Amino acid sequence: MFKKISDRLSSCNVADAMVALKLLPCHAHGISIISPIPNDHKTKICGPAHTVKFVTPQERSEPGYKGQYIDSCPNGSILVLSCPKDATNANFGGLMMQRAKSLGVLGAVIDGNARDIEEHREQQFPLFTRGIGIHGARPFTVIDSVGEPIEIQGVTIREGDLILADGNGVVVVPIEKAEEVYNKAVELAEADDKCMEDLKQGVSFAETSKKHRK
C-alpha cells in the first residue's frame, strides 16, 4: 500500500480524498521539507509512522521513557516527533539522522526543530520540520513516550499510521483507512488529470469541472 500511494499520489491528492471521505483533520500544517533540498518537489516519502513524544521536564509523566528512542526505529518507518509548541531547541540532529539512516528509516517528520542541517543534506536524508534550532534536546525537552499516539498540529498519529510527505506538505492516514483513501484519491486524481488536459486545450474551468469533477 505504501508503495502504491507513493508511486501514484501526492499529499494533495491524498488530502483531497480525506476531505471527500470526511477523515479530518489530516494535514500536519506548517511542517515542510528542509532536506535534501528546501522546497523540493521531487522528494517523497511514504511509510508507517514511528511515534516519539517530547515534553518539557515539568510535563514528563512517570516513569517516562528509558533508553535511546532512536535505536527503536523499525526498518522502513518514518520517524515522527511531537515536540512542545514553544520549544526553540532542536530534537533531531546529525547523530540521530545517521543512526536512523543505518536502521533503514525513510525520513523524519518533526513537529519542532532540527539542527545540523548540512549533515542531513549531505546524506540526502528526507527531513520535514517546523523550524531549525541550534540547541540540543537537553535540558529543554525529554522523551515522554515512544510508539504511543501523539498529536501534531491537531492531527492524531498512531504507531503504524500512514505518513505521506512531499514538497506540498505532510498528510496522515489512519492505517485501517489506507485502501479506501487510496481508491478515492486515485479517482479524484484521474478526474483532475482529465480537467488538466481540457484546460490545455482551452476549455473553460467551469465546463471541465462540471464534466469531470463530481
C-alpha positions as CSV (number, residue, x, y, z in Angstrom):
1,M,0.0,0.0,0.0
2,F,2.8,2.5,0.9
3,K,4.5,2.0,-2.5
4,K,1.2,2.2,-4.4
5,I,0.4,5.6,-2.8
6,S,3.9,6.9,-3.2
7,D,4.1,5.9,-6.9
8,R,0.7,7.3,-7.9
9,L,-0.3,10.1,-5.5
10,S,0.8,13.4,-4.0
11,S,0.0,14.7,-0.5
12,C,-2.6,17.0,-2.2
13,N,-4.3,14.0,-3.9
14,V,-4.5,12.2,-0.6
15,A,-5.7,15.3,1.3
16,D,-8.5,15.7,-1.3
17,A,-9.6,12.1,-0.7
18,M,-9.5,12.6,3.1
19,V,-11.8,15.6,2.7
20,A,-14.2,13.7,0.4
21,L,-14.3,10.8,3.0
22,K,-14.7,13.2,5.9
23,L,-11.5,11.9,7.6
24,L,-10.3,15.2,9.1
25,P,-8.0,16.6,10.3
26,C,-5.2,15.0,8.3
27,H,-2.7,17.8,7.4
28,A,0.3,18.5,9.6
29,H,0.2,22.1,8.7
30,G,3.3,24.2,9.0
31,I,5.8,21.3,8.6
32,S,7.8,21.4,5.3
33,I,10.8,19.8,3.7
34,I,14.2,21.2,4.5
35,S,16.4,18.3,3.4
36,P,17.7,17.2,1.0
37,I,16.6,20.5,-0.6
38,P,14.3,23.2,0.7
39,N,11.0,23.4,-1.2
40,D,12.0,20.2,-3.0
41,H,9.1,18.8,-5.1
42,K,10.9,15.6,-6.1
43,T,11.5,14.1,-2.7
44,K,8.6,12.0,-1.4
45,I,8.4,9.5,1.5
46,C,5.6,7.2,2.4
47,G,5.6,4.7,5.2
48,P,4.3,3.7,8.6
49,A,4.8,6.2,11.5
50,H,7.1,5.5,14.4
51,T,6.0,8.0,17.0
52,V,8.0,9.8,19.7
53,K,6.7,12.4,22.1
54,F,8.9,15.1,23.6
55,V,7.8,17.2,26.5
56,T,9.3,19.7,28.9
57,P,10.9,18.2,32.0
58,Q,8.0,19.5,34.1
59,E,5.4,17.8,31.8
60,R,7.0,14.4,31.8
61,S,4.8,11.6,33.1
62,E,6.3,8.9,35.3
63,P,8.1,6.7,34.8
64,G,8.8,8.2,31.4
65,Y,10.8,6.6,28.6
66,K,14.1,5.0,29.4
67,G,16.7,4.5,26.7
68,Q,17.6,6.0,23.4
69,Y,14.5,6.3,21.2
70,I,16.5,6.4,18.0
71,D,17.5,2.7,18.5
72,S,13.8,1.7,18.4
73,C,13.1,2.8,14.9
74,P,11.8,0.0,12.6
75,N,13.3,-0.5,9.2
76,G,11.1,1.2,6.6
77,S,9.4,3.5,9.0
78,I,9.1,7.3,9.1
79,L,10.1,8.8,12.4
80,V,7.5,11.3,13.7
81,L,8.4,13.6,16.6
82,S,5.9,15.6,18.6
83,C,7.6,18.5,20.5
84,P,6.5,21.2,22.9
85,K,4.8,24.1,21.0
86,D,7.1,26.8,22.2
87,A,10.4,24.9,22.3
88,T,13.2,26.6,20.5
89,N,15.7,23.7,20.8
90,A,16.2,21.0,18.2
91,N,15.0,17.5,18.9
92,F,16.7,15.8,15.9
93,G,20.3,16.3,14.7
94,G,23.0,14.7,12.7
95,L,23.9,11.9,15.0
96,M,20.2,10.9,15.3
97,M,19.9,11.1,11.5
98,Q,22.9,8.8,10.9
99,R,21.5,6.2,13.3
100,A,18.1,6.4,11.8
101,K,19.5,6.0,8.3
102,S,21.5,3.0,9.3
103,L,18.3,1.4,10.6
104,G,16.5,1.9,7.3
105,V,14.3,4.8,8.3
106,L,12.8,6.5,5.3
107,G,12.8,10.0,6.7
108,A,11.7,12.2,9.6
109,V,8.8,14.5,10.3
110,I,9.5,16.8,13.2
111,D,6.8,19.0,14.8
112,G,9.5,21.2,16.1
113,N,13.1,21.9,15.2
114,A,16.0,20.1,13.8
115,R,19.7,21.0,13.6
116,D,22.9,20.0,11.8
117,I,21.0,20.6,8.6
118,E,24.1,20.4,6.4
119,E,24.6,16.8,7.6
120,H,21.1,15.8,6.7
121,R,21.6,17.3,3.2
122,E,25.0,15.7,2.7
123,Q,23.4,12.3,3.4
124,Q,20.3,13.1,1.3
125,F,18.1,12.3,4.3
126,P,14.4,13.4,3.8
127,L,13.6,15.8,6.7
128,F,10.4,17.7,7.3
129,T,10.3,20.2,10.2
130,R,8.6,23.2,11.6
131,G,11.9,25.0,12.0
132,I,15.6,24.9,12.8
133,G,17.3,25.2,16.2
134,I,20.9,25.2,17.4
135,H,20.5,23.8,20.9
136,G,20.1,20.1,21.5
137,A,17.2,18.4,23.3
138,R,18.7,18.5,26.8
139,P,17.9,20.2,29.2
140,F,15.0,21.7,27.4
141,T,12.9,18.7,26.5
142,V,12.8,15.0,27.4
143,I,11.1,11.9,25.9
144,D,7.7,11.1,27.4
145,S,6.7,8.1,25.2
146,V,7.7,6.1,22.1
147,G,5.3,4.1,20.0
148,E,2.2,5.8,21.6
149,P,-0.3,8.1,20.0
150,I,0.8,11.7,19.5
151,E,-0.8,14.8,18.2
152,I,0.8,17.1,15.6
153,Q,-0.9,20.3,14.6
154,G,-4.2,18.9,15.7
155,V,-3.7,15.6,13.9
156,T,-3.6,12.4,15.9
157,I,-0.9,10.0,14.7
158,R,-0.7,6.4,16.0
159,E,2.2,4.0,15.6
160,G,1.9,2.5,12.1
161,D,-0.4,5.1,10.6
162,L,0.4,6.0,7.1
163,I,2.5,9.1,6.5
164,L,2.9,10.7,3.1
165,A,5.3,13.7,2.9
166,D,6.4,15.6,-0.1
167,G,7.1,19.2,-1.3
168,N,3.5,20.2,-0.6
169,G,3.4,19.0,3.0
170,V,2.6,16.1,5.3
171,V,-0.6,14.1,5.4
172,V,-1.6,11.4,7.8
173,V,-3.9,8.5,7.0
174,P,-5.3,6.1,9.7
175,I,-3.8,2.8,8.5
176,E,-7.1,1.0,8.5
177,K,-8.5,3.6,6.1
178,A,-5.5,3.5,3.7
179,E,-7.1,1.3,1.0
180,E,-10.3,3.4,1.0
181,V,-8.3,6.6,0.8
182,Y,-6.1,5.3,-2.0
183,N,-9.1,4.3,-4.1
184,K,-10.8,7.7,-3.6
185,A,-7.6,9.6,-4.2
186,V,-6.9,7.8,-7.5
187,E,-10.5,8.5,-8.6
188,L,-10.1,12.2,-7.8
189,A,-6.6,12.4,-9.3
190,E,-7.8,10.9,-12.6
191,A,-10.6,13.5,-12.8
192,D,-8.1,16.2,-12.2
193,D,-5.9,14.8,-15.0
194,K,-8.8,15.0,-17.4
195,C,-9.5,18.6,-16.3
196,M,-5.9,19.5,-17.0
197,E,-6.0,18.1,-20.5
198,D,-9.2,20.0,-21.2
199,L,-7.6,23.2,-19.8
200,K,-4.6,22.8,-22.0
201,Q,-7.0,22.7,-25.0
202,G,-8.6,25.9,-24.0
203,V,-11.8,24.5,-22.3
204,S,-13.2,26.7,-19.6
205,F,-12.7,25.7,-16.0
206,A,-16.4,25.8,-15.4
207,E,-17.1,23.4,-18.3
208,T,-14.3,20.9,-17.5
209,S,-15.2,20.9,-13.8
210,K,-18.8,20.2,-14.5
211,K,-17.8,17.4,-16.8
212,H,-15.2,15.6,-14.7
213,R,-15.4,16.7,-11.1
214,K,-18.4,15.4,-9.2
